[in-house]
Amino acid sequence: MKAAGSDELVDLAVQVRRLAAQVQDLADRTAIGDLIDRYLLGLDEGAFDSERARSVFTDDVELAFPPGTHHGLPGLVEFTKDFMGHWERTHHHASNYVIDLDGDRADVAWHVVALHVHPGSPPPPAPGQHFQLGGRFDGTAVRTPDGWRLRRLALRVIWTTGIGIPSIAATMARSRAADTRRDGQSAPVRAQPSKQRGAHNGQR
């Protein structure tokens, strides 16, 4: 009976440790999901100030967005205002969170659909001019003494519709061209037929 009781205590201890690990995993995933939501809500509510930035990012954060790149907390609020200031209001919708935990570090990714309303557009329910995009965020989160923070974040735009900002579109085009050259993925030049109609240039 004594040996059996000891075995039961060992099994119980194992189960408790396993349960504790599962609870920690769920708590970490929830905290990282809240981190992502807090960032996007700060953009939509016009509340991305220095305090919000410190609550979301590490001191050495690295950002790579279509309008440009930024490193570190200093100047991050101004960097954000530079591209958010083009719009009357925005609405970011995030989904399909993928959080790959590894101790005090996690690789994170999620889909985003973002609607941007142009300045001067009337308030609802009147129709207004807007620009919309769909993309994929990916980055790295780390556990800090103050909780989880994002250390790296990049946005890859997958589709757009509506009237965008010319300067941002030009930056995106230059970035895509550079990526194509770097990856060696330029399409091969095809011989043109001797007879062709119009000025079709073969671009997709």
C-alpha positions, -999 to +999 in steps of 0.1 A: +000+000+000+028+024+009+046+018-025+013+022-044+006+055-025+041+068-034+034+060-071+001+078-070+019+109-055+045+108-083+018+105-109-001+134-093+030+156-093+036+148-130+000+158-138+003+190-118+035+200-137+019+191-170-012+212-161+009+241-150+028+240-183-005+240-202-018+269-182+014+289-188+012+282-225-024+295-227-015+325-206+014+333-229-007+330-260-034+352-246-009+378-236+007+379-270-027+381-287-036+410-264-003+426-274-012+425-311-047+438-305-034+466-283-011+477-311-038+477-338-064+494-316-039+521-308-036+528-345-074+529-351-081+550-320-053+575-327-038+566-293-004+553-304+017+575-281+050+569-263+032+550-235+014+527-259+046+522-279+065+511-247+036+487-238+039+470-272+075+471-284+110+465-270+136+492-268+154+477-298+124+470-320+128+466-357+099+475-380+097+468-418+065+483-433+055+494-468+061+531-460+096+523-447+117+508-418+124+519-383+147+508-355+142+515-318+116+532-296+130+567-301+112+583-330+087+554-333+056+575-325+067+600-352+074+572-377+039+559-371+022+593-374+040+598-408+020+571-424-011+571-402-015+608-406-026+604-443-060+591-432-091+604-416-097+572-398-087+535-401-101+501-392-078+471-388-092+436-385-067+408-375-073+371-377-056+337-381-031+342-353-001+318-353+020+319-322+050+295-320+062+296-284+098+287-274+103+296-238+107+334-235+105+339-272+078+334-298+075+337-336+042+354-343+021+359-375-014+370-384-036+382-413-048+418-414-074+435-434-071+473-430-095+500-443-082+536-446-106+564-450-094+595-470-095+629-454-127+648-462-148+617-465-182+621-448-190+602-417-213+571-418-238+562-432-228+584-462-203+566-486-168+578-485-135+573-504-112+546-489-082+525-495-081+489-484-054+463-481-049+427-470-016+415-458+003+393-434+022+405-403+051+384-390+075+391-362+091+381-329+078+386-294+100+382-263+091+380-226+104+410-206+101+419-169+071+440-179+055+413-199+055+402-236+067+428-261+073+427-299+110+429-309+105+426-347+075+432-369+071+432-407+041+436-430+038+420-464+010+434-484-009+408-505-036+428-521-049+464-523-080+481-536-091+518-538-070+550-541-038+548-521-011+573-512+013+579-542+044+582-520+037+550-502+029+532-534+062+544-549+081+531-518+063+497-521+072+495-558+109+502-551+110+477-523+094+450-545+118+457-574+147+454-550+134+422-536+130+408-571+166+417-580+180+403-548+161+370-551+169+366-588+133+361-596+130+385-625+109+370-653+130+360-684+126+382-714+105+364-740+109+370-777+080+390-791+061+377-821+067+396-853+030+407-854+012+420-823-017+442-817-016+472-794+011+479-769+008+450-745+040+447-726+036+412-711+035+424-675+013+406-651 
